[in-house]
Amino acid sequence: MSKTGLAVLKEAANKGKLVAIMGTGVSRALAAAEAPHHSWRGLIETGLSYARARGRITQDQERRWARTLGSDDIDDMLAAAEFVTQKLQGADKLLYERWLQELFFGEKCGTGKMAEAIRSLRDANIPLATLNYDTLLEQATDLPGITLSDTSQVVSWMQRDHPGILHLHGKWDVPGSCILGIRDYTATLTSEVRSLIQRSLSSFGQLLFVGCGDTFSDPNFSALINWCRTNIGGAPPLHYAFVTEKDYGPRKKDQAWQGFVDPISYPNHADLPAKLLEIVADVQAAKRKPKRTSSSLIDEAQCLDAYRTFLIRDCGQMTIEGVRADMDTAQRKFDLERLFVPLDVVPIPPEFPLTDPKREQKLSEWQESDGRGKTFGEAFRDNRRIALLAFPGGGKT
């Protein structure tokens, strides 16, 4: 019997192989206040209004492109996004940056169930990526944001050495990283770093898409899906996305999803946090396991004693073959504790300049307070890193 999608996600979370990718639905659930720019269509509409208010486009152009945004065709959406991008960027891109700043600066994360669920993913060491420009995930998790231009941090994030929020489509306070219009998407298709990251994630990790309704029509992801289908076929893992029961049927039949991502349904948007918590429940339970009991500590002590006894019995004696002696002496085993001659170490005095008139006095005072010899054990107890200096045969080994 094949596993359910939820069972696959739980297993991936337990094995440290799950990566969660957040879409606009997560931003809408996290934000303390609802805003139009939490959806891609709403974001472009705000761009049209911003451009119109600053005389970059006419009222007629705003109305015409607003009608285009009503289309369900991804190409129409991209064309409108490209129009906004070009009208706001200009020669110095200052308006584009101001527009993003006006939308996202000061935006606050709420304290609801979604924030709690996201923190649970973080606590389960599940890497988090986002397709959104905002920093609500950073606020919810206290993790830093990472853009794809931070190559070393991205690699560390993929290796799970550098927890953070990976912004796959850019971050509002790094405007050059944001992917919005056709030219931006064209650039992503030729980005070797982006291709490497996305192919590595999709080929070797288990991806969970949350709040990513139309993500797979996105040119960036459709190119990735086509690459996987052409080069790997059915070998990479099937990924999953949470969708409402209302959207489950259409997504199951969506050709953009088939063979790459499978939908998992939940009743309505308010139930999504509970679904996320369900995935990491086993990981959290493992972390809450009781500490070792006194009996387990006793067992550990017995094991150490047995190991020490073995070392003394097996390695605590030596013969002196090769040394000129009578046959009886040469074949005898000697106790290392009786042969070993403990050596003292003395610290090297500090260097006082020869021109210092009080040099001898300072050396004498140092010798009296700090210059006494110590056994090696004493010195190593106080200093975990030591440079041992001695002539050959002095006993360093």
C-alpha positions as CSV (number, residue, x, y, z in Angstrom):
1,M,0.0,0.0,0.0
2,S,1.5,3.3,-1.0
3,K,2.0,6.0,1.6
4,T,-0.2,9.1,1.8
5,G,1.3,12.4,0.9
6,L,1.1,13.5,4.6
7,A,2.9,10.3,5.7
8,V,5.7,11.1,3.1
9,L,6.0,14.6,4.4
10,K,6.2,13.4,8.0
11,E,8.9,10.9,7.1
12,A,10.9,13.5,5.2
13,A,10.7,15.9,8.2
14,N,12.0,13.1,10.5
15,K,14.9,12.4,8.2
16,G,15.8,16.0,7.7
17,K,15.0,16.0,4.0
18,L,12.0,18.3,3.9
19,V,12.1,21.9,2.6
20,A,9.1,24.2,2.9
21,I,8.4,26.8,0.2
22,M,6.0,29.6,1.2
23,G,3.8,31.5,-1.3
24,T,1.5,34.5,-1.1
25,G,-1.1,32.6,1.0
26,V,1.3,32.4,3.9
27,S,2.0,36.2,3.8
28,R,-1.8,36.9,3.9
29,A,-2.1,34.6,6.9
30,L,1.0,36.0,8.7
31,A,0.4,39.8,8.2
32,A,-1.1,41.7,11.1
33,A,-3.1,43.7,8.6
34,E,-4.5,42.6,5.2
35,A,-2.9,44.4,2.2
36,P,-3.4,44.0,-1.5
37,H,0.3,43.5,-2.3
38,H,0.2,40.1,-0.5
39,S,-1.0,38.6,-3.8
40,W,0.8,38.9,-7.1
41,R,-2.2,40.5,-8.9
42,G,-2.7,43.0,-6.0
43,L,1.0,43.9,-6.1
44,I,0.9,44.8,-9.8
45,E,-2.3,46.8,-9.2
46,T,-0.5,48.9,-6.5
47,G,2.3,49.4,-9.0
48,L,-0.1,50.8,-11.6
49,S,-1.6,53.1,-9.1
50,Y,1.8,54.3,-7.9
51,A,2.9,54.9,-11.5
52,R,-0.3,56.8,-12.3
53,A,0.0,59.0,-9.2
54,R,3.5,60.0,-10.2
55,G,2.7,60.8,-13.8
56,R,4.5,57.8,-15.3
57,I,1.4,56.4,-17.0
58,T,-2.0,57.9,-18.0
59,Q,-5.3,57.1,-16.5
60,D,-6.3,55.3,-19.6
61,Q,-3.2,53.1,-19.4
62,E,-3.9,52.2,-15.8
63,R,-7.5,51.2,-16.7
64,R,-6.4,49.1,-19.7
65,W,-3.7,47.2,-17.8
66,A,-6.0,46.7,-14.8
67,R,-8.4,45.0,-17.2
68,T,-5.6,42.8,-18.4
69,L,-4.9,41.8,-14.8
70,G,-8.4,40.4,-14.7
71,S,-7.2,37.6,-17.1
72,D,-6.3,34.1,-15.8
73,D,-3.7,33.9,-18.5
74,I,-0.2,33.9,-17.0
75,D,1.2,35.7,-20.1
76,D,-1.2,38.6,-19.5
77,M,-0.1,38.8,-15.9
78,L,3.5,38.8,-16.9
79,A,3.0,41.5,-19.5
80,A,1.3,43.8,-16.9
81,A,4.1,43.1,-14.4
82,E,6.7,44.0,-17.1
83,F,4.8,47.2,-17.9
84,V,4.9,48.3,-14.2
85,T,8.5,47.3,-13.9
86,Q,9.6,49.4,-16.9
87,K,7.5,52.4,-16.0
88,L,8.8,52.6,-12.4
89,Q,12.4,51.8,-13.0
90,G,13.5,54.6,-15.3
91,A,17.2,55.5,-15.5
92,D,18.0,55.2,-11.8
93,K,15.3,52.8,-10.6
94,L,14.6,55.1,-7.7
95,L,10.8,55.0,-8.1
96,Y,10.8,51.2,-8.2
97,E,12.7,51.1,-4.9
98,R,10.4,53.8,-3.3
99,W,7.3,51.8,-4.4
100,L,8.6,48.6,-2.7
101,Q,9.6,50.6,0.3
102,E,6.2,52.2,0.6
103,L,4.5,48.8,0.4
104,F,6.7,46.7,2.7
105,F,8.6,48.9,5.1
106,G,7.2,48.7,8.6
107,E,4.9,45.8,7.8
108,K,4.2,43.7,11.0
109,C,3.8,40.0,11.5
110,G,0.7,39.0,13.5
111,T,0.7,36.6,16.5
112,G,-1.9,34.1,15.2
113,K,-1.8,30.4,14.6
114,M,0.1,30.7,11.4
115,A,3.1,32.4,13.1
116,E,3.1,29.6,15.7
117,A,3.0,26.9,12.9
118,I,5.9,28.6,11.1
119,R,8.0,28.7,14.3
120,S,7.3,24.9,14.7
121,L,8.8,24.3,11.3
122,R,11.8,26.3,12.3
123,D,12.2,24.4,15.6
124,A,12.0,21.2,13.6
125,N,15.0,22.4,11.6
126,I,13.0,22.4,8.3
127,P,14.7,24.9,5.8
128,L,12.3,27.7,4.9
129,A,12.1,29.4,1.5
130,T,9.7,32.0,0.2
131,L,8.5,33.3,-3.2
132,N,7.4,36.6,-1.5
133,Y,9.3,39.9,-1.2
134,D,8.2,40.6,2.3
135,T,10.0,39.8,5.6
136,L,7.1,38.5,7.6
137,L,8.7,35.0,7.8
138,E,11.9,36.6,9.2
139,Q,9.8,38.4,11.9
140,A,7.9,35.2,12.8
141,T,11.1,33.1,13.1
142,D,13.8,35.6,14.1
143,L,15.8,34.1,11.2
144,P,17.8,36.3,8.7
145,G,16.7,36.7,5.1
146,I,18.9,35.3,2.3
147,T,18.8,36.3,-1.4
148,L,20.3,34.2,-4.2
149,S,23.1,36.8,-4.6
150,D,24.5,35.7,-1.2
151,T,26.0,32.5,-2.8
152,S,28.0,31.3,0.2
153,Q,25.0,31.7,2.5
154,V,22.8,30.0,0.1
155,V,25.1,27.0,-0.1
156,S,25.3,26.9,3.8
157,W,21.5,27.1,3.9
158,M,21.2,24.1,1.5
159,Q,23.6,22.2,3.7
160,R,21.5,23.2,6.8
161,D,24.5,24.9,8.3
162,H,23.0,28.4,8.0
163,P,19.3,28.7,9.1
164,G,17.5,31.5,7.3
165,I,14.7,32.5,5.0
166,L,15.7,31.9,1.4
167,H,14.0,34.4,-0.9
168,L,13.7,32.7,-4.3
169,H,12.0,35.6,-6.0
170,G,13.9,38.4,-4.2
171,K,13.5,40.6,-1.1
172,W,11.9,44.0,-1.1
173,D,14.9,45.8,0.6
174,V,17.2,44.4,-2.1
175,P,15.2,45.6,-5.2
176,G,17.7,44.2,-7.7
177,S,16.9,40.7,-6.5
178,C,13.1,41.0,-7.1
179,I,11.6,39.0,-10.0
180,L,8.4,40.7,-11.3
181,G,8.3,41.3,-15.1
182,I,9.1,39.3,-18.2
183,R,12.7,40.5,-18.4
184,D,13.3,39.5,-14.7
185,Y,12.0,36.0,-15.5
186,T,14.1,35.8,-18.6
187,A,17.1,36.5,-16.5
188,T,16.2,33.8,-14.0
189,L,16.0,31.2,-16.8
190,T,19.7,31.9,-17.7
191,S,20.9,32.1,-14.1
192,E,23.2,29.1,-13.4
193,V,23.2,29.6,-9.7
194,R,19.4,29.7,-9.5
195,S,19.1,26.6,-11.8
196,L,21.6,24.7,-9.6
197,I,19.8,25.5,-6.4
198,Q,16.3,24.8,-7.7
199,R,17.4,21.5,-9.5
200,S,19.2,20.4,-6.4
201,L,16.2,21.1,-4.2
202,S,13.7,19.4,-6.5
203,S,15.9,16.4,-7.3
204,F,17.2,15.4,-3.9
205,G,14.9,17.0,-1.3
206,Q,11.2,16.7,-0.5
207,L,9.5,20.0,-1.2
208,L,6.3,21.2,0.5
209,F,4.6,24.2,-1.2
210,V,2.4,26.2,1.2
211,G,0.1,29.0,-0.1
212,C,1.5,28.6,-3.7
213,G,-1.7,28.4,-5.8
214,D,-0.5,29.5,-9.2
215,T,3.2,29.0,-8.6
216,F,3.6,26.2,-11.2
217,S,2.4,28.4,-14.0
218,D,5.3,30.8,-13.1
219,P,7.8,30.7,-16.0
220,N,10.6,30.1,-13.5
221,F,9.0,27.0,-12.0
222,S,7.6,25.7,-15.3
223,A,11.1,25.7,-16.7
224,L,12.3,23.8,-13.6
225,I,9.4,21.2,-14.0
226,N,10.2,20.8,-17.7
227,W,13.9,20.2,-16.9
228,C,13.0,17.5,-14.3
229,R,10.6,15.8,-16.7
230,T,13.1,15.8,-19.6
231,N,16.3,14.9,-17.7
232,I,15.2,12.9,-14.7
233,G,11.8,11.6,-15.6
234,G,10.0,9.9,-12.7
235,A,13.2,9.5,-10.6
236,P,13.0,12.6,-8.4
237,P,10.6,12.6,-5.5
238,L,7.0,13.7,-6.0
239,H,6.5,17.0,-4.2
240,Y,3.4,18.2,-2.4
241,A,1.3,21.3,-1.9
242,F,-1.4,22.1,0.6
243,V,-4.7,23.3,-1.1
244,T,-8.2,23.8,0.2
245,E,-10.8,21.2,-0.5
246,K,-12.4,23.6,-3.0
247,D,-9.2,23.7,-5.0
248,Y,-8.2,20.1,-4.7
249,G,-10.1,18.8,-7.8
250,P,-8.9,21.4,-10.2
251,R,-5.3,21.1,-9.0
252,K,-5.4,17.3,-9.3
253,K,-6.2,17.8,-13.0
254,D,-3.8,20.7,-13.6
255,Q,-1.2,19.7,-16.2
256,A,1.3,22.1,-14.7
257,W,1.2,20.1,-11.4
258,Q,1.0,16.6,-12.8
259,G,4.1,14.4,-12.3
260,F,5.9,17.1,-10.2
261,V,3.6,18.1,-7.3
262,D,0.5,16.5,-5.8
263,P,-2.1,18.4,-3.9
264,I,-3.0,17.6,-0.2
265,S,-6.3,19.0,0.8
266,Y,-7.5,20.7,4.0
267,P,-11.0,22.1,4.7
268,N,-10.3,25.9,4.7
269,H,-7.6,28.5,5.1
270,A,-8.1,28.6,8.9
271,D,-7.1,24.9,9.1
272,L,-3.7,25.3,7.4
273,P,-1.7,26.0,10.6
274,A,-2.9,22.8,12.1
275,K,-1.9,20.9,9.0
276,L,1.6,22.3,9.2
277,L,1.8,21.3,12.9
278,E,0.8,17.8,12.1
279,I,3.8,17.4,9.8
280,V,6.3,18.2,12.6
281,A,4.4,16.5,15.5
282,D,6.7,13.5,15.4
283,V,9.9,15.7,15.3
284,Q,8.7,17.7,18.3
285,A,7.7,14.5,20.2
286,A,11.3,13.2,19.7
287,K,12.7,16.4,21.1
288,R,10.5,16.1,24.2
289,K,11.7,12.6,25.1
290,P,12.7,12.4,28.8
291,K,16.3,12.8,29.8
292,R,18.4,9.8,30.7
293,T,17.4,8.2,33.9
294,S,19.9,7.5,36.8
295,S,20.0,3.8,35.7
296,S,21.1,4.8,32.2
297,L,23.8,7.0,33.7
298,I,25.0,4.0,35.9
299,D,25.1,1.8,32.8
300,E,27.3,4.5,31.1
301,A,29.6,4.6,34.0
302,Q,30.0,0.8,34.0
303,C,30.8,0.9,30.3
304,L,33.5,3.5,30.8
305,D,35.0,1.5,33.7
306,A,35.0,-1.7,31.6
307,Y,36.7,0.3,28.7
308,R,39.4,1.7,31.0
309,T,40.1,-1.8,32.4
310,F,40.4,-3.1,28.8
311,L,42.9,-0.3,27.9
312,I,45.1,-1.0,31.0
313,R,45.0,-4.8,30.4
314,D,45.7,-4.5,26.6
315,C,47.9,-1.5,26.3
316,G,49.3,-1.0,29.8
317,Q,52.4,-3.1,29.3
318,M,55.4,-3.3,26.9
319,T,58.4,-5.4,26.1
320,I,61.9,-4.1,25.3
321,E,62.8,-6.1,22.3
322,G,65.8,-4.6,20.5
323,V,67.5,-3.5,23.7
324,R,70.6,-5.5,24.6
325,A,69.5,-7.7,27.5
326,D,69.4,-11.3,28.5
327,M,66.7,-13.5,27.1
328,D,64.6,-13.4,30.2
329,T,64.6,-9.6,30.5
330,A,63.9,-9.0,26.8
331,Q,60.8,-11.2,26.9
332,R,59.3,-9.8,30.1
333,K,56.4,-7.4,30.0
334,F,56.9,-4.2,31.9
335,D,54.2,-2.1,33.5
336,L,54.1,1.3,31.6
337,E,53.3,3.1,34.9
338,R,56.6,1.9,36.3
339,L,58.7,2.7,33.2
340,F,57.2,6.2,32.5
341,V,59.2,9.1,33.9
342,P,56.9,12.1,34.3
343,L,58.4,15.3,32.9
344,D,57.8,18.9,34.1
345,V,57.2,21.8,31.7
346,V,58.1,25.3,32.4
347,P,56.5,28.4,30.7
348,I,58.5,30.5,28.4
349,P,59.1,33.9,30.0
350,P,57.7,37.0,28.4
351,E,60.1,39.1,26.3
352,F,61.1,42.3,28.0
353,P,63.1,44.7,25.8
354,L,66.9,44.7,26.4
355,T,66.7,48.5,26.7
356,D,64.2,48.3,29.6
357,P,66.2,49.4,32.7
358,K,63.9,47.2,34.9
359,R,64.2,44.2,32.7
360,E,66.0,42.0,35.3
361,Q,63.6,43.0,38.0
362,K,60.6,42.2,35.9
363,L,62.0,38.8,34.9
364,S,62.7,38.0,38.5
365,E,59.2,39.0,39.6
366,W,57.7,36.9,36.8
367,Q,59.9,33.9,37.7
368,E,58.7,34.1,41.2
369,S,55.0,34.4,40.4
370,D,54.6,32.5,37.1
371,G,57.8,30.7,36.2
372,R,57.6,27.5,38.3
373,G,57.5,24.2,36.6
374,K,54.3,22.1,36.3
375,T,53.6,18.6,35.4
376,F,52.3,18.2,31.9
377,G,48.9,17.2,33.3
378,E,48.6,20.4,35.3
379,A,49.6,22.5,32.3
380,F,47.2,20.7,29.9
381,R,44.3,21.0,32.4
382,D,44.7,24.8,32.4
383,N,45.5,25.3,28.7
384,R,43.9,23.1,26.1
385,R,46.4,24.2,23.4
386,I,50.1,24.0,24.1
387,A,53.3,24.3,22.1
388,L,55.9,21.9,23.5
389,L,59.4,23.1,22.8
390,A,62.4,20.8,23.5
391,F,65.6,19.5,21.9
392,P,65.4,16.1,20.2
393,G,65.1,13.4,22.8
394,G,63.6,15.8,25.3
395,G,60.5,13.8,25.8
396,K,57.9,15.7,23.7
397,T,56.3,12.6,22.2
